[in-house]
Amino acid sequence: FWVDTTLANAVREGAHYASVHGSQSSAPSGPGNDSAIISEVNNGIAGLPNPASLTLQVTWTPNNSPGSQVTVHASYQWHPFSAVLWNGTLNIQEDSTMTIEH
């Protein structure tokens, strides 16, 4: 539960960052310039084990202009700490979509 909630919050923070850093922002993010969004998500999952197993995708529909939408999708491979709970890998996925405001 903690892993899923942490990932969901981080993805939402990444989408929020993108929504206020659109084409009219003084520091815009957009297609081909997703590094700040990815940093926001990575900061949000800092407490999760094995952060290297995180895969991120940022989609702009249709672009980063106000009124457009941005979706941040994350996939995280989690290995529970104890084989008693689960003997394998769980693929946890989260999405967040927001409208570009600036």
trRosetta pair geometry for C-beta under 8 A, 3 or more apart (Angstrom, degrees):
i j d omega theta_ij theta_ji phi_ij phi_ji
1 4 5.9 -60 -150 39 30 109
1 5 6.2 25 157 -15 67 111
2 5 5.9 -59 -145 40 28 109
2 6 6.1 30 157 -20 65 110
3 6 5.9 -57 -146 37 27 111
3 7 6.3 24 157 -16 63 109
3 48 6.2 90 -130 -124 83 112
3 76 7.1 -155 170 107 109 138
3 78 5.2 52 -180 -105 163 156
3 90 8.0 114 90 84 149 129
3 92 6.0 179 126 -18 110 169
4 7 5.9 -58 -147 39 28 109
4 8 6.2 28 155 -20 64 108
4 92 5.5 -138 -95 -153 76 134
4 94 7.4 144 -162 -65 68 116
5 8 5.7 -53 -143 36 30 112
5 9 6.3 29 158 -17 64 106
6 9 6.0 -57 -149 37 28 109
6 10 6.4 26 154 -18 63 109
6 44 7.1 161 175 151 74 84
6 45 6.0 103 143 -117 107 67
6 47 6.6 -115 -140 66 148 104
6 48 5.8 165 111 -61 146 108
7 10 5.8 -57 -146 37 31 111
7 11 6.3 29 157 -18 66 107
7 45 6.3 32 -97 -97 62 114
7 48 7.4 52 -64 -70 84 154
7 74 5.8 -156 -174 101 104 137
7 76 5.4 -128 -105 4 141 145
7 92 5.8 140 27 123 164 124
7 94 4.9 163 128 -2 102 140
8 11 6.0 -56 -146 37 28 109
8 12 6.3 29 155 -19 63 108
8 94 4.7 -155 -92 -134 61 144
8 96 7.7 120 -164 -58 63 111
9 12 5.7 -56 -148 37 30 112
9 13 6.4 32 153 -20 65 105
9 44 5.9 -161 107 -172 85 124
10 13 5.7 -53 -150 35 32 112
10 14 6.6 34 151 -20 64 103
10 40 7.6 157 -170 131 72 70
10 41 4.8 86 155 -152 101 62
10 42 7.8 116 -169 -27 130 11
10 43 7.5 171 -135 75 102 57
10 44 2.7 164 -112 103 87 130
10 45 4.8 -12 -69 -44 167 82
10 74 7.2 39 92 -35 107 169
11 14 5.6 -51 -151 34 34 114
11 15 6.5 31 152 -15 66 104
11 41 6.1 35 -90 -121 46 111
11 44 7.7 -139 -19 88 37 152
11 72 5.0 -179 -165 105 81 113
11 73 7.5 26 -144 -121 130 15
11 74 4.9 -130 -84 2 117 123
11 94 4.5 -173 5 113 155 117
11 95 6.8 -124 159 -135 146 10
11 96 4.6 153 131 -2 95 115
12 15 5.8 -55 -147 39 33 109
12 16 6.2 36 152 -21 65 106
12 96 4.5 174 -92 -108 54 158
13 16 5.5 -52 -144 37 32 114
13 17 6.4 38 154 -23 64 102
13 40 5.2 -151 125 161 98 109
13 41 6.9 162 75 -86 95 51
13 43 7.8 -94 113 75 145 101
13 44 5.1 160 42 -69 140 141
14 17 5.7 -50 -150 31 31 113
14 18 6.6 29 152 -16 63 105
14 37 4.8 78 -167 -176 93 81
14 38 7.3 47 -133 -81 128 23
14 40 4.5 155 -96 89 65 113
14 41 4.0 -1 -60 -57 134 95
14 44 7.3 -107 -36 8 89 139
14 56 7.7 -127 -162 -147 170 132
14 58 7.6 -120 154 -94 121 109
14 72 4.4 129 100 -128 119 170
14 96 7.1 132 64 59 87 128
15 18 5.7 -55 -151 37 34 112
15 19 6.3 37 151 -26 66 106
15 37 7.9 58 -72 -151 30 114
15 70 5.9 171 -144 101 76 101
15 71 7.1 -10 -110 -136 118 26
15 72 4.5 -134 -62 9 86 115
15 96 3.9 -133 -7 111 148 112
15 97 6.6 -126 -146 -99 144 10
15 98 4.5 132 154 2 106 114
16 19 5.6 -53 -146 31 33 114
16 20 6.8 8 163 1 65 106
16 96 8.0 -39 -28 141 72 141
16 98 6.2 110 -84 -35 46 169
17 20 6.7 -77 -156 46 27 92
17 21 5.9 -7 160 9 68 123
17 29 7.2 59 130 -3 92 152
17 36 6.5 -145 152 130 133 98
17 37 5.6 174 87 -108 120 67
17 40 4.5 -155 -14 -57 155 166
18 21 6.0 -78 -133 55 27 93
18 22 7.3 66 164 -70 62 70
18 29 5.3 -92 -121 81 72 137
18 37 5.0 23 -63 -99 102 126
18 58 7.0 170 -86 -153 151 124
18 64 7.6 -110 -176 -127 92 102
18 70 4.2 -114 125 111 138 166
18 72 7.0 165 1 -50 140 111
18 98 6.9 141 76 63 96 115
18 100 7.2 -71 138 -98 81 85
19 22 7.0 -11 -166 -41 28 103
19 70 6.3 -146 -69 37 68 120
19 98 4.0 -62 -68 120 135 129
19 99 6.3 65 -137 79 113 39
19 100 5.6 -150 -140 -108 56 39
19 101 5.4 52 158 1 87 95
19 102 7.9 88 143 21 52 79
20 25 6.7 98 145 -92 54 131
20 101 5.6 -10 -94 56 61 115
20 102 5.4 40 -159 19 50 119
21 25 4.4 -86 -142 42 48 174
21 27 5.9 -44 -141 94 112 78
21 28 5.7 154 165 -133 75 35
21 29 4.5 60 111 5 116 96
21 36 6.8 -65 113 94 168 142
21 102 7.0 6 -80 74 17 111
22 25 5.7 123 51 -14 45 104
22 28 6.2 -20 132 -135 21 97
22 29 7.4 -45 -89 56 31 72
22 30 7.1 81 -151 -78 51 97
22 64 4.5 179 -150 166 74 84
22 65 6.4 106 169 -133 124 9
22 66 5.9 140 97 -65 155 59
22 68 7.2 148 -136 50 132 106
22 100 3.8 91 -84 -170 142 117
22 101 6.8 167 3 54 127 43
22 102 5.1 159 40 83 95 53
23 28 5.5 42 -115 -132 27 146
23 30 6.4 57 -75 -78 75 139
23 63 7.2 28 -47 132 128 106
23 64 4.8 134 -44 104 84 92
23 65 4.9 -15 17 -92 137 56
23 66 7.3 -106 46 -19 96 68
23 100 7.6 47 7 166 81 144
24 28 7.5 110 33 -86 20 116
24 65 7.8 69 -23 -142 94 57
24 66 6.2 -7 7 -35 128 110
24 102 4.9 -121 77 170 97 65
25 28 4.6 144 60 -80 97 66
25 29 7.7 8 53 9 144 66
25 102 4.7 84 -67 116 83 117
27 36 7.5 103 144 -66 111 169
28 33 7.2 66 113 95 78 144
28 64 6.4 114 -177 131 112 144
29 33 5.5 -158 -150 110 53 94
29 34 6.4 73 -172 -110 110 40
29 36 5.4 -121 -84 55 119 114
29 37 5.5 106 -165 -36 158 105
29 64 6.6 -166 95 -130 59 146
30 33 5.2 33 53 50 66 107
30 60 6.4 40 -159 -86 63 161
30 63 6.8 14 -157 178 112 77
30 64 3.4 -96 -110 -11 99 151
31 34 7.9 -1 -130 -47 23 96
31 60 5.0 -106 -59 31 92 141
31 63 6.4 -71 -9 -136 120 70
31 64 6.7 -149 -7 -25 74 105
33 36 7.7 13 152 11 83 96
34 37 4.9 -58 -168 45 73 117
34 38 5.6 76 133 -27 90 101
34 58 4.4 169 -130 39 137 149
35 38 5.6 -55 -146 38 32 112
35 39 6.3 36 154 -22 65 104
36 39 5.5 -49 -148 34 34 115
36 40 6.6 41 150 -24 63 100
37 40 5.6 -49 -154 29 34 114
37 41 6.8 29 151 -13 64 103
37 58 5.5 81 99 -94 150 148
37 70 8.0 -127 -116 167 151 141
37 72 6.5 -152 170 -97 121 125
38 41 5.8 -54 -151 38 34 109
38 42 6.2 34 152 -18 67 108
38 56 5.6 156 -118 82 90 157
38 58 7.4 -100 -58 -31 83 127
39 42 5.6 -56 -143 40 32 111
39 43 6.2 36 156 -22 66 104
40 43 5.9 -54 -151 33 28 112
40 44 6.6 27 152 -19 61 109
41 44 5.6 -59 -154 36 33 114
41 45 6.6 12 157 -6 68 107
41 54 7.6 175 134 166 114 143
41 56 5.9 133 80 -103 160 142
41 72 6.6 -171 -72 178 132 139
41 74 6.4 -179 -166 -81 139 132
42 45 6.2 -66 -145 43 31 97
42 46 7.3 69 151 -68 60 73
42 51 6.8 79 -147 -180 84 132
42 54 7.3 167 -100 80 74 155
43 46 5.9 -12 -165 -40 38 112
45 48 4.6 -35 -180 16 90 123
45 51 5.7 139 113 -121 113 102
45 54 6.3 131 79 -76 166 150
45 76 7.5 -166 -137 -102 149 143
46 51 7.3 -8 -117 -80 32 144
48 51 5.9 114 79 -82 96 77
48 54 7.9 97 85 -58 141 117
48 76 7.2 -37 161 -165 158 145
48 78 7.8 -83 -169 -103 115 104
49 78 7.7 97 65 -138 96 79
49 79 7.7 -84 101 55 127 85
49 81 7.9 125 -3 -76 159 91
50 53 4.8 27 137 -1 110 115
50 77 7.4 -66 118 85 133 85
50 78 7.7 161 61 -115 121 50
50 79 7.1 58 8 23 154 102
51 54 5.7 -25 -175 -3 61 119
53 76 6.0 84 109 -161 95 61
53 77 4.0 -103 176 51 129 95
53 78 7.5 166 98 -65 145 42
54 74 6.2 -26 -162 -162 96 105
54 75 7.4 146 -156 78 47 49
54 76 5.1 -11 -101 -101 71 87
55 74 7.0 147 78 -157 53 52
55 75 4.5 -10 58 58 105 98
55 76 7.6 -165 23 -72 68 43
56 72 6.9 -24 -160 -167 100 89
56 73 7.1 145 -158 81 49 56
56 74 5.4 -16 -101 -101 72 77
57 72 7.6 155 82 -157 50 44
57 73 4.5 -10 60 60 98 105
57 74 7.9 -170 24 -73 67 37
58 70 6.6 -11 -171 -171 92 101
58 71 7.4 161 -155 83 44 52
58 72 5.5 -12 -104 -104 75 71
58 73 7.8 -167 -74 23 31 71
59 70 7.0 156 82 -157 50 52
59 71 4.6 -8 58 56 101 99
59 73 7.2 31 -3 -4 108 109
60 63 5.4 32 143 -139 125 21
60 64 5.5 -51 -141 -58 141 71
60 68 6.3 25 -178 147 85 133
60 69 7.6 161 -157 88 44 49
60 70 5.5 -16 -103 -103 66 78
61 68 6.1 173 88 -173 47 89
61 69 4.7 -10 61 62 101 94
61 70 7.5 -179 20 -80 74 30
61 71 7.1 34 -5 -6 113 104
62 68 5.9 -105 38 -127 53 117
63 68 5.4 -121 63 -93 52 166
64 68 6.3 -121 -110 66 11 142
64 70 7.3 33 -109 -71 75 116
64 100 5.9 154 -167 -115 51 154
65 68 5.1 95 59 -14 68 118
65 100 6.4 124 94 91 28 147
66 100 5.3 -136 -111 111 35 95
66 101 6.3 11 -127 -180 94 16
66 102 6.5 13 -82 -104 104 7
67 99 6.7 -19 -139 -171 24 107
67 100 6.5 -34 32 64 28 92
68 99 7.4 150 83 -154 31 63
68 100 4.7 17 61 16 80 128
69 97 5.6 14 179 -176 119 101
69 98 6.9 166 -150 87 74 30
69 99 5.6 -47 -97 -99 73 55
69 100 6.9 -143 -87 -12 20 83
70 97 7.0 175 87 -146 41 58
70 98 6.0 -14 58 61 87 78
70 100 6.2 89 -17 -63 103 91
71 95 6.1 -8 -172 -168 103 103
71 96 7.0 166 -150 84 57 41
71 97 4.4 -19 -97 -95 85 88
72 95 7.0 161 83 -151 51 52
72 96 5.2 -4 53 56 95 91
72 97 8.0 -175 20 -76 60 44
73 93 7.2 -6 -173 -169 88 98
73 94 7.5 171 -151 90 47 47
73 95 4.9 -11 -102 -102 75 87
74 93 6.8 170 89 -148 55 52
74 94 5.1 -2 56 57 100 89
74 95 7.7 -175 21 -76 66 43
75 91 6.3 -10 -169 -172 98 95
75 92 7.4 153 -156 80 47 47
75 93 5.0 -12 -103 -100 73 87
76 91 7.5 150 74 -157 42 48
76 92 4.8 -22 63 64 95 97
76 93 7.6 175 19 -78 69 40
77 89 5.3 -8 -169 -175 96 123
77 90 7.5 150 -156 76 47 45
77 91 6.0 -21 -100 -101 66 67
77 92 8.0 179 -83 21 18 76
78 89 6.8 144 71 -161 40 67
78 90 4.8 -22 64 63 97 96
78 91 7.9 175 20 -85 76 20
78 92 5.7 29 -3 -5 121 117
79 88 7.9 -130 -125 125 73 27
79 89 5.5 -39 -84 -103 75 76
79 90 7.9 173 -80 19 28 75
80 83 7.6 145 87 -81 105 28
80 85 4.5 -125 163 83 153 122
80 86 4.5 106 10 50 143 99
80 90 7.1 62 -37 -4 92 116
81 85 7.4 51 55 24 67 135
82 85 4.9 89 76 2 93 98
83 86 7.4 -97 -147 85 37 29
83 87 4.4 40 -155 -94 89 89
86 90 6.6 26 128 -45 160 109
